[in-house]
């Protein structure tokens, strides 16, 4: 049977995919072998302003999946079979491609290919760091069958209570910086699992998506009245904290604390953007046809983009200033990834490549 398409999720996937690409373009300006550094203070400001606004990209992808899938409508075996086909198999295919394709243009030699391949058996390789997302997403999928029965039984107050506990855990990164030894509420050398460990992590975005779908149906005026200040508060903190920390430290673990996805500032921006996206209902015309096509290919574009970025960025960067490089490189990479995955989608069994 045909099901009514949730139009706003197509716009969300298409835009979130572009945001991810821009995030990784921004990283080229400050990540180096010695840690984090900037060639100028102007670059530090540009990256602080631009990249901070993009950090909801990953949580938005999680919420898009959860909005559609939770609570589960199929049996657990059917659910996992579909996720395995759409997510896991393309993930493995691209893991192999990142090991072997760079051999064609000298990205690495056979020893490098062997190292990347062996690394992929237990984690993402160094030339495909974006694949961390897929490991995390699979973990969220594992939890969906557990949460689904609970969500069918509880009411709004119980769900809001769990979200409240989860929001408390988003402060953990900052609290741990202030505590001697960085261990809190039960953490120690023999126990990694603090008091709210099981309420923490990306599972909160799963619940947030369900809560928005079930309980939030505001007018556009109310949506903007809530979303704009919530986003700006989270964004202002992200900009200020990253700029300050990058001025006093070169340690990525410290400097990127305010850009971690499970932080209160990023959670606020994510919530704000998601409820705004939910108001989009333009489901016809040439614009939506393009958005729909990109949305269907967004997972394949995500898997491919880091390889394309490494090939494109060196040719773009010398010709533009910082914001120009970010925008132009982002658009070029996005376009190439779309064309590439579109062509791949015409191959037999393409779902095993592009999802």
C-alpha positions as CSV (number, residue, x, y, z in Angstrom):
1,X,0.0,0.0,0.0
2,X,1.1,3.6,-0.7
3,X,1.9,5.6,2.4
4,X,1.7,9.4,2.5
5,X,5.2,10.8,2.3
6,X,6.4,13.1,5.1
7,X,7.5,16.0,3.0
8,X,9.5,17.9,5.5
9,X,11.8,15.0,6.2
10,X,13.0,15.1,2.6
11,X,14.0,18.8,3.0
12,X,15.6,18.0,6.3
13,X,17.8,15.1,4.8
14,X,18.8,17.2,1.8
15,X,19.8,20.2,3.9
16,X,21.4,18.1,6.7
17,X,23.5,16.3,4.2
18,X,24.8,19.6,2.9
19,X,25.5,20.7,6.5
20,X,27.6,17.6,7.1
21,X,29.7,18.3,4.0
22,X,30.2,22.0,5.1
23,X,31.3,20.8,8.6
24,X,34.0,18.6,7.1
25,X,35.1,21.4,4.8
26,X,35.5,23.6,7.8
27,X,37.7,21.1,9.5
28,X,40.3,21.5,6.8
29,X,40.9,25.0,8.2
30,X,41.9,24.0,11.7
31,X,42.8,20.3,12.0
32,X,46.4,19.4,11.5
33,X,49.0,16.9,12.8
34,X,49.7,19.1,15.9
35,X,46.1,19.4,16.9
36,X,43.9,22.5,16.4
37,X,45.3,25.7,15.1
38,X,44.3,28.6,12.8
39,X,46.4,30.5,10.3
40,X,44.7,33.8,11.4
41,X,42.3,35.1,14.0
42,X,39.9,35.9,11.1
43,X,39.8,32.2,10.2
44,X,39.1,31.4,13.9
45,X,36.1,33.8,13.8
46,X,34.8,32.5,10.4
47,X,34.9,28.9,11.5
48,X,33.4,29.7,14.9
49,X,30.4,31.4,13.3
50,X,29.9,29.1,10.4
51,X,30.6,25.7,11.8
52,X,28.7,26.3,15.0
53,X,25.5,26.8,13.0
54,X,26.0,23.4,11.3
55,X,26.4,21.2,14.3
56,X,22.8,20.0,14.5
57,X,23.4,18.1,11.2
58,X,24.0,14.7,12.8
59,X,21.2,14.9,15.4
60,X,18.8,15.9,12.7
61,X,19.6,12.8,10.7
62,X,18.9,10.7,13.8
63,X,15.6,12.5,14.4
64,X,14.6,11.9,10.8
65,X,15.0,8.2,11.2
66,X,13.3,8.1,14.6
67,X,10.4,10.2,13.3
68,X,9.6,7.5,10.7
69,X,10.5,4.3,12.6
70,X,9.6,4.7,16.3
71,X,7.6,3.0,17.6
72,X,8.3,0.1,15.3
73,X,5.5,-0.8,12.9
74,X,7.1,-4.1,11.9
75,X,8.3,-7.1,13.8
76,X,11.9,-6.9,15.2
77,X,13.3,-9.4,12.6
78,X,11.7,-7.5,9.7
79,X,13.0,-4.2,11.1
80,X,16.5,-5.4,11.4
81,X,16.4,-7.1,7.9
82,X,15.4,-3.8,6.3
83,X,18.0,-1.8,8.2
84,X,20.7,-4.4,7.3
85,X,19.9,-4.0,3.6
86,X,19.6,-0.2,3.6
87,X,22.4,0.7,6.1
88,X,24.8,-2.1,6.9
89,X,25.6,-3.5,3.4
90,X,26.3,-0.1,1.8
91,X,28.4,0.7,4.9
92,X,30.6,-2.3,4.3
93,X,30.8,-1.7,0.5
94,X,32.0,1.9,1.1
95,X,34.4,0.7,3.8
96,X,36.1,-1.4,1.2
97,X,36.0,1.4,-1.4
98,X,37.8,3.7,1.0
99,X,40.5,1.1,1.4
100,X,41.1,0.3,-2.2
101,X,39.9,3.3,-4.4
102,X,42.7,5.7,-3.3
103,X,45.2,3.3,-4.9
104,X,44.0,4.6,-8.2
105,X,45.2,8.2,-7.6
106,X,48.0,7.6,-5.2
107,X,46.1,8.4,-2.0
108,X,47.9,5.6,-0.4
109,X,49.8,2.4,-1.3
110,X,49.1,-1.2,-0.8
111,X,50.4,-1.0,2.8
112,X,47.9,1.8,3.5
113,X,45.1,-0.1,1.9
114,X,45.9,-3.1,4.1
115,X,46.0,-0.9,7.2
116,X,42.7,0.7,6.4
117,X,41.1,-2.6,5.7
118,X,42.3,-4.1,8.9
119,X,41.2,-1.0,10.9
120,X,37.7,-1.3,9.3
121,X,37.3,-4.7,11.0
122,X,37.0,-2.9,14.4
123,X,36.6,0.8,13.7
124,X,36.5,3.5,11.0
125,X,39.8,4.1,9.1
126,X,41.6,7.4,9.1
127,X,40.6,8.3,5.6
128,X,36.9,7.8,6.4
129,X,36.4,9.2,9.8
130,X,32.8,10.1,8.9
131,X,31.9,6.4,9.1
132,X,31.8,6.8,12.9
133,X,28.2,8.0,12.4
134,X,27.1,4.6,11.0
135,X,28.4,2.7,14.0
136,X,26.5,5.0,16.2
137,X,23.3,4.8,14.1
138,X,23.4,1.0,14.2
139,X,23.6,1.2,18.0
140,X,20.5,3.5,18.0
141,X,18.7,0.9,15.8
142,X,19.5,-1.8,18.3
143,X,17.7,0.2,20.9
144,X,14.6,1.0,18.9
145,X,12.8,-2.4,19.5
146,X,13.5,-1.9,23.3
147,X,12.0,1.6,23.4
148,X,9.1,1.0,21.1
149,X,6.9,-0.9,23.6
150,X,7.6,1.6,26.3
151,X,6.6,4.5,24.1
152,X,3.3,2.8,23.3
153,X,2.4,2.5,26.9
154,X,3.6,5.8,28.5
155,X,2.1,9.2,28.4
156,X,3.4,12.7,27.8
157,X,4.6,13.3,31.3
158,X,6.7,10.1,31.5
159,X,8.3,10.8,28.1
160,X,9.0,14.4,29.1
161,X,10.5,13.2,32.4
162,X,12.9,10.9,30.5
163,X,13.8,13.8,28.1
164,X,14.5,16.0,31.1
165,X,16.9,13.4,32.5
166,X,18.6,13.1,29.1
167,X,18.9,16.9,28.8
168,X,20.8,16.9,32.2
169,X,23.2,14.4,30.8
170,X,24.1,16.8,27.9
171,X,25.9,19.0,30.5
172,X,28.2,16.1,31.5
173,X,31.0,17.2,29.0
174,X,31.2,20.6,30.7
175,X,30.8,19.3,34.3
176,X,33.6,16.8,33.8
177,X,36.0,19.6,32.8
178,X,35.4,21.3,36.2
179,X,35.8,18.2,38.4
180,X,39.2,17.0,39.5
181,X,40.0,13.8,37.6
182,X,37.0,14.2,35.4
183,X,35.1,11.4,37.1
184,X,31.6,12.0,38.5
185,X,28.7,10.2,40.1
186,X,30.1,6.7,40.3
187,X,32.8,6.9,37.6
188,X,36.1,5.5,38.6
189,X,38.9,3.3,37.2
190,X,36.7,0.2,37.4
191,X,33.4,1.7,36.4
192,X,32.7,3.8,33.3
193,X,28.9,4.0,33.9
194,X,27.8,7.0,35.9
195,X,24.4,7.6,37.5
196,X,22.7,8.9,34.3
197,X,24.8,6.9,31.8
198,X,21.8,4.9,30.6
199,X,19.8,8.1,30.0
200,X,22.6,9.7,28.0
201,X,23.7,9.8,24.4
202,X,22.0,9.9,21.0
203,X,18.9,8.0,22.3
204,X,17.7,11.4,23.5
205,X,17.3,12.6,19.9
206,X,15.3,9.5,19.2
207,X,12.9,10.3,22.0
208,X,12.8,14.0,21.0
209,X,11.7,13.1,17.5
210,X,8.9,10.9,18.9
211,X,7.8,13.6,21.3
212,X,7.7,16.3,18.6
213,X,5.7,14.0,16.3
214,X,3.2,13.1,19.0
215,X,2.8,16.2,21.1
216,X,3.9,19.3,19.2
217,X,1.6,20.7,16.5
218,X,2.1,24.4,16.9
219,X,1.2,27.2,14.5
220,X,4.0,28.7,12.5
221,X,3.9,31.8,14.6
222,X,4.3,29.9,17.9
223,X,6.9,27.6,16.3
224,X,9.1,30.6,15.3
225,X,8.5,32.3,18.7
226,X,10.0,29.2,20.4
227,X,12.6,28.1,17.8
228,X,14.3,31.4,17.1
229,X,15.4,32.3,20.7
230,X,16.2,28.6,21.5
231,X,18.4,28.3,18.5
232,X,20.1,31.7,19.0
233,X,20.9,30.8,22.7
234,X,22.5,27.5,21.7
235,X,24.3,29.0,18.7
236,X,25.7,32.0,20.7
237,X,27.1,29.6,23.3
238,X,28.6,27.4,20.6
239,X,30.3,30.3,18.9
240,X,31.7,31.9,22.0
241,X,32.8,28.7,23.7
242,X,34.6,27.3,20.6
243,X,36.3,30.7,19.9
244,X,37.5,30.9,23.5
245,X,38.7,27.4,23.8
246,X,40.5,27.4,20.4
247,X,42.3,30.6,21.6
248,X,43.7,28.9,24.7
249,X,44.2,25.2,23.7
250,X,45.1,23.1,20.7
251,X,43.7,19.9,22.1
252,X,40.8,18.7,19.9
253,X,39.2,17.0,22.9
254,X,39.0,20.3,24.8
255,X,38.4,22.7,21.9
256,X,35.5,20.8,20.3
257,X,33.6,20.3,23.6
258,X,30.9,22.8,22.7
259,X,30.5,21.2,19.3
260,X,29.8,17.7,20.6
261,X,26.4,16.6,19.4
262,X,25.1,15.5,22.8
263,X,25.6,18.9,24.5
264,X,22.8,21.3,25.7
265,X,23.7,24.0,23.1
266,X,23.6,21.6,20.1
267,X,20.5,19.9,21.5
268,X,18.7,23.3,21.7
269,X,19.7,24.2,18.1
270,X,18.6,20.7,16.9
271,X,15.2,21.0,18.5
272,X,14.7,24.5,17.1
273,X,15.6,23.5,13.6
274,X,13.5,20.3,13.7
275,X,10.3,22.0,14.7
276,X,10.9,24.6,12.0
277,X,11.5,21.9,9.4
278,X,8.2,20.3,10.5
279,X,6.3,23.3,9.2
280,X,7.5,22.7,5.6
281,X,4.8,21.2,3.4
282,X,5.8,22.1,-0.2
283,X,5.4,18.7,-1.7
284,X,5.1,19.5,-5.4
285,X,6.9,21.4,-8.1
286,X,10.4,21.3,-9.5
287,X,12.0,22.2,-6.2
288,X,10.5,19.4,-4.3
289,X,11.3,16.9,-7.1
290,X,14.9,17.8,-6.7
291,X,14.8,17.7,-2.9
292,X,13.0,14.3,-3.1
293,X,15.7,12.9,-5.4
294,X,18.5,14.1,-3.1
295,X,16.7,12.8,0.0
296,X,16.5,9.3,-1.5
297,X,20.2,9.4,-2.2
298,X,21.4,11.2,1.0
299,X,22.8,8.1,2.7
300,X,24.9,7.3,-0.3
301,X,26.0,10.9,-0.6
302,X,27.0,10.8,3.0
303,X,29.1,7.7,2.5
304,X,30.8,9.1,-0.6
305,X,31.4,12.7,0.4
306,X,34.6,12.3,2.4
307,X,36.5,10.8,-0.5
308,X,35.2,13.5,-2.8
309,X,36.1,16.2,-0.3
310,X,39.8,15.0,-0.2
311,X,40.0,15.3,-4.0
312,X,38.1,18.6,-4.4
313,X,39.2,20.8,-1.5
314,X,42.9,21.2,-2.6
315,X,41.7,22.6,-6.0
316,X,39.2,25.0,-4.5
317,X,41.0,26.4,-1.5
318,X,43.7,28.5,-3.2
319,X,41.2,30.5,-5.2
320,X,38.8,31.9,-2.5
321,X,38.8,33.4,1.0
322,X,37.6,31.4,4.0
323,X,33.8,31.7,3.7
324,X,34.1,31.5,-0.1
325,X,36.1,28.3,0.1
326,X,33.7,26.7,2.5
327,X,30.7,27.6,0.3
328,X,32.1,26.8,-3.1
329,X,33.8,23.6,-2.0
330,X,30.7,22.5,-0.2
331,X,28.5,23.1,-3.3
332,X,30.9,21.4,-5.6
333,X,31.3,18.3,-3.3
334,X,27.5,18.2,-2.8
335,X,26.9,18.3,-6.5
336,X,29.5,15.7,-7.4
337,X,28.2,13.3,-4.6
338,X,24.7,13.7,-6.0
339,X,25.6,13.0,-9.6
340,X,27.8,10.0,-8.5
341,X,25.2,8.4,-6.3
342,X,22.5,9.1,-8.9
343,X,24.5,7.2,-11.5
344,X,25.2,4.4,-9.1
345,X,21.5,4.1,-8.4
346,X,20.9,3.0,-12.0
347,X,23.1,-0.1,-11.4
348,X,21.5,-3.5,-10.7
349,X,21.2,-4.1,-6.9
350,X,22.2,-0.4,-6.3
351,X,20.5,-0.4,-2.9
352,X,23.5,-2.3,-1.7
353,X,25.7,0.6,-2.7
354,X,23.7,3.8,-2.1
355,X,21.2,2.5,0.5
